[in-house]
Amino acid sequence: MKTLRVAITGVGNVGSRIGGALEERAPEFARRFNADVRVVGVSASTEGLIDGSGISGERIAGRTDFVSGLTGQRFFDELEADVLIEAGPSNYVDGAPGLSHLEAALEGSMDVICVSKGALVVAGDDIYRRAAEAERQVRVSGAAASAMPTVDFLTYDLAGAQVTRFEALLTGTTTFVLDTMYRHGWDLDDAVAEAQESGIAEPQPEFDVDGWDTAAKLVVIARAVFNAGIPIESVPRQSVKNVNEEQIDCWKQHDIVPRLVGILELDDSDRVTASVQVKCYPKSHPFSLAEGSMKAVNVSTKRMGDYSLLGGASSLDATAAAAIKDLEHILTCRMSSSVQ
């Protein structure tokens, strides 16, 4: 049985959940891939732990034997691993510290799984270049839309088609807020407060409400699927803050439902453009059926027609599942390579 050694950086609520999910999934990995998949290193903001014999989900969550200062370059100097899962907060200014984690992992010939988006948005082209030079994989399901399989759907299921348009609800917070404003007649502040009370919105929700989160996910998807580098600052954005009571009343009269959507459009030369818009849809449209923090995707293709996906509500478990799915992809590729 081969051993696949996994490290997790940026360990917090998401990273701890990933560690627990990996432990639960390990027997299945052993059965299907004849692989002993174990966490051998975890690092938080000020402390970390390395144990080649394996680190349980309980140890990750409890942190009782974490070592102070075992972070950053010191962590990577002592680490021996095959895969890095970067799960820290997203920094859209310089990508730190996630960017340096990814760089160190690729330099150490590790495959990388990105859950945080900051490094991908700030330096996506460089990350993919480094991975290609090292002949390593970059997986981004958790950064693209967590449980909604945007990247896999576009990359694998529609591989034989030419995608012309991708339109999606990518941010659970804005779907929840707009749905609450529309259904219950609440103002923006009350709807956001309800989203925070439900654990959907962040304490500082402006990044979601102003469309930046959706724009960031579009940047990640465009680079992963279409090899298109789009600066996030170039993406036109509309904000949920601009939706008012008069608009809501008008939309109700016309029986249409508002949603904040991210759009990627591809022209005949495969040039990709991105935008974030508040759009309205008939009540029969799949986007109108998305409730709470659910996500949705609509894809138009030249050869296979249109497709819609609905689901993937925001949650820690959903994000962890996306990271484990990417790990399974890496295992599949590694097994295929070893067979050859």
C-alpha positions in Angstrom: 0.0 0.0 0.0 1.3 3.4 -1.0 1.3 6.3 1.4 0.0 9.8 0.4 1.1 12.4 2.8 -1.1 15.5 3.1 -0.4 18.8 4.8 -3.0 21.5 5.6 -2.1 25.2 6.0 -4.3 28.0 7.2 -5.9 25.6 9.7 -9.0 27.2 11.2 -12.7 26.1 11.0 -12.4 25.1 7.4 -9.0 23.4 7.8 -10.1 21.5 10.8 -13.2 20.3 9.0 -11.1 19.1 6.1 -8.8 17.2 8.4 -11.8 15.4 9.9 -13.4 14.7 6.5 -10.1 13.2 5.2 -9.9 11.0 8.2 -13.4 9.7 7.6 -12.7 9.2 3.9 -9.3 7.4 4.5 -10.8 3.8 4.6 -12.5 4.5 1.2 -9.2 5.7 -0.2 -7.5 2.5 1.0 -10.1 0.3 -0.5 -10.3 2.1 -3.9 -6.7 3.2 -4.4 -4.8 0.9 -2.1 -3.4 4.1 -0.6 -2.8 5.1 3.0 -3.9 8.8 2.9 -2.8 10.6 6.1 -2.4 14.1 7.4 1.2 14.6 8.3 1.4 18.3 8.9 -0.9 21.2 9.9 -0.2 24.8 10.3 -2.2 27.7 11.8 -1.3 31.4 12.1 1.1 31.0 15.0 1.5 27.3 15.6 1.7 24.0 13.8 2.3 20.3 14.1 4.2 17.7 12.0 3.9 14.0 12.6 4.7 11.5 9.9 2.7 8.8 11.6 -0.5 10.7 11.0 -2.5 13.5 12.7 -6.1 12.7 13.6 -9.0 15.1 13.1 -9.3 15.3 16.9 -5.7 16.5 17.3 -6.2 19.1 14.6 -9.4 20.4 16.2 -7.9 20.3 19.7 -4.5 21.8 19.0 -3.2 20.5 22.4 0.1 19.4 21.0 0.7 22.1 18.4 4.2 23.7 18.5 4.4 27.5 18.8 6.2 29.1 15.8 5.9 26.0 13.6 4.6 28.1 10.6 5.8 29.6 7.4 9.1 28.6 6.0 10.1 26.7 9.2 7.0 24.5 8.7 8.0 23.7 5.1 11.6 23.1 6.0 10.6 20.4 8.4 7.7 19.0 6.3 7.7 15.9 4.1 4.5 15.7 2.2 3.0 15.0 -1.2 0.0 17.3 -1.3 -0.7 20.6 0.3 -4.2 21.9 1.1 -4.2 25.7 1.5 -7.2 26.7 3.6 -6.3 30.0 5.1 -8.1 33.4 4.8 -8.1 34.9 1.4 -5.9 38.0 1.1 -6.6 39.9 -2.1 -3.9 42.5 -1.7 -0.7 40.3 -1.9 -2.0 36.8 -1.4 -0.1 36.3 1.8 0.5 34.0 3.6 -1.3 31.5 1.3 0.8 32.5 -1.8 4.1 31.7 0.0 2.6 28.4 1.2 1.7 27.4 -2.4 5.1 28.5 -3.7 6.9 26.5 -1.0 4.8 23.4 -1.7 5.4 23.5 -5.5 9.1 24.1 -4.9 8.9 20.9 -2.7 7.2 19.0 -5.6 3.8 18.8 -3.9 0.5 18.9 -5.7 -1.6 21.7 -4.3 -5.3 22.1 -3.5 -6.5 25.7 -3.1 -9.5 26.4 -0.8 -8.7 30.1 -0.2 -8.9 32.3 -3.3 -6.5 35.2 -2.5 -3.3 33.7 -3.9 -5.1 32.5 -7.1 -6.6 36.0 -7.7 -3.4 37.8 -7.0 -0.9 35.5 -8.7 -2.8 32.7 -10.5 -0.7 32.8 -13.6 2.5 32.4 -11.6 1.0 29.6 -9.5 0.0 27.6 -12.6 3.4 28.3 -14.3 5.3 27.0 -11.3 3.0 23.9 -11.2 3.6 23.2 -14.9 7.4 23.5 -14.4 7.3 21.2 -11.4 4.9 18.8 -13.2 2.5 19.1 -10.3 -1.3 19.6 -10.2 -3.3 22.6 -9.0 -6.9 21.9 -7.9 -9.3 24.7 -7.0 -12.8 23.3 -6.4 -13.1 24.8 -2.9 -12.0 28.2 -4.2 -14.3 28.2 -7.2 -17.6 27.5 -5.5 -17.1 24.7 -2.9 -19.9 22.1 -3.3 -21.1 23.5 -6.6 -18.9 21.6 -9.1 -18.2 24.4 -11.5 -14.7 23.6 -12.6 -15.2 19.8 -12.9 -18.5 20.3 -14.8 -16.9 22.6 -17.3 -13.6 20.7 -17.6 -14.8 17.1 -17.6 -18.5 16.8 -18.3 -18.5 19.5 -21.1 -15.1 18.6 -22.5 -16.6 17.7 -25.9 -18.5 21.0 -26.2 -17.5 24.6 -26.8 -18.7 26.7 -24.0 -20.0 30.1 -25.0 -21.4 31.4 -21.8 -21.2 30.6 -18.1 -23.7 32.3 -15.8 -23.9 31.4 -12.1 -24.9 32.2 -8.6 -21.6 31.8 -6.9 -22.0 33.6 -3.6 -24.5 32.1 -1.1 -24.6 35.3 1.0 -26.0 37.4 -1.8 -28.6 34.8 -2.9 -29.8 34.6 0.7 -29.9 38.4 1.1 -31.7 39.1 -2.1 -34.1 36.2 -1.5 -34.9 37.5 2.0 -35.5 41.1 0.7 -37.7 39.8 -2.1 -39.8 37.3 -0.1 -40.2 39.1 3.2 -39.8 42.8 2.2 -36.9 43.3 4.5 -34.3 46.1 3.9 -30.7 45.3 3.1 -29.4 45.7 6.6 -31.9 43.4 8.2 -31.4 40.8 5.5 -27.6 40.9 6.0 -28.1 40.6 9.7 -30.3 37.6 9.2 -27.6 36.0 7.0 -25.0 36.7 9.7 -27.3 35.2 12.4 -27.7 32.1 10.2 -23.9 31.7 9.8 -24.0 32.4 6.1 -22.6 36.0 5.9 -19.2 37.0 7.3 -19.0 39.6 10.1 -17.8 42.1 7.4 -20.1 41.2 4.5 -19.2 44.0 2.1 -16.9 41.8 0.0 -19.8 39.5 -0.7 -22.5 42.1 -1.0 -20.5 44.4 -3.3 -19.8 41.5 -5.7 -16.1 41.0 -5.0 -16.5 37.4 -3.9 -18.3 36.5 -7.1 -15.7 38.4 -9.2 -12.9 36.5 -7.4 -14.6 33.1 -8.2 -15.0 34.1 -11.8 -11.2 34.9 -11.9 -10.4 31.5 -10.4 -12.8 29.6 -12.8 -11.6 31.5 -15.9 -8.0 30.6 -15.2 -8.6 27.0 -14.2 -11.0 26.1 -17.1 -10.2 28.5 -19.9 -6.6 29.4 -19.2 -7.7 33.1 -19.1 -6.0 35.5 -16.8 -8.5 38.2 -15.8 -7.4 40.9 -13.3 -10.1 41.1 -10.6 -10.1 44.9 -10.8 -11.1 44.7 -14.4 -14.3 42.9 -13.7 -17.4 45.2 -13.9 -19.4 44.8 -10.7 -22.9 45.7 -9.5 -23.7 45.7 -5.8 -26.7 44.4 -3.9 -26.4 47.6 -1.9 -28.0 49.4 -4.9 -31.2 47.3 -4.8 -34.0 49.4 -3.2 -37.6 48.8 -2.1 -39.0 50.4 -5.3 -37.1 48.0 -7.5 -38.3 45.0 -5.4 -41.9 46.1 -5.7 -41.5 46.5 -9.5 -39.9 43.1 -9.9 -42.7 41.5 -7.8 -45.3 43.1 -10.1 -43.6 41.6 -13.1 -43.2 38.2 -11.4 -39.4 38.2 -11.7 -36.8 37.4 -9.1 -33.4 39.2 -8.5 -30.1 37.5 -8.2 -26.5 38.5 -8.2 -24.8 36.5 -10.9 -21.3 36.1 -12.2 -20.9 35.8 -16.0 -18.2 34.6 -18.2 -18.6 35.0 -22.0 -16.4 33.5 -24.7 -16.3 34.9 -28.2 -15.3 33.0 -31.4 -11.6 33.6 -30.7 -12.0 32.2 -27.2 -11.5 35.6 -25.6 -13.1 35.5 -22.1 -14.8 38.5 -20.5 -16.3 38.6 -17.0 -18.9 40.6 -15.2 -21.0 40.6 -12.0 -24.6 41.8 -12.4 -27.9 42.0 -10.5 -30.3 40.3 -12.9 -33.9 39.2 -12.7 -35.3 35.9 -13.8 -38.8 34.4 -14.3 -40.0 32.4 -11.4 -39.7 29.2 -13.5 -35.9 29.8 -14.1 -33.6 27.5 -12.0 -31.9 30.6 -10.6 -35.2 31.7 -9.1 -35.6 28.3 -7.4 -32.3 28.7 -5.5 -33.2 29.4 -1.9 -31.2 30.3 1.1 -27.5 30.1 0.3 -27.9 27.7 -2.6 -25.8 28.2 -5.7 -26.7 27.6 -9.4 -25.0 27.4 -12.7 -26.3 27.8 -16.3 -23.9 27.0 -19.2 -24.5 27.5 -22.9 -22.5 25.4 -25.4 -22.3 25.2 -29.2 -22.5 21.4 -29.5 -24.4 20.2 -26.4 -27.0 22.9 -25.8 -27.7 24.4 -22.4 -27.2 22.9 -18.9 -28.3 24.0 -15.5 -27.1 22.9 -12.0 -28.8 23.8 -8.8 -27.6 23.1 -5.2 -24.3 23.4 -3.4 -25.4 25.6 -0.5 -22.6 27.3 1.5 -21.3 25.3 4.5 -18.1 24.2 6.1 -18.9 20.6 5.2 -19.5 21.5 1.6 -16.1 23.3 1.4 -14.4 20.3 3.1 -16.1 17.9 0.6 -14.8 20.0 -2.3 -11.2 19.7 -1.0 -11.6 15.9 -0.5 -12.9 15.6 -4.1 -9.8 17.4 -5.4 -7.7 15.1 -3.3 -9.4 12.1 -5.0 -8.7 13.6 -8.4 -5.0 13.8 -7.5 -5.1 10.2 -6.3 -6.7 9.1 -9.6 -4.0 10.9 -11.6 -1.2 9.5 -9.5 -2.6 6.0 -9.8 -2.9 6.4 -13.6 0.7 7.6 -13.8 2.0 4.7 -11.8 0.1 2.2 -14.0 1.8 3.7 -17.1 
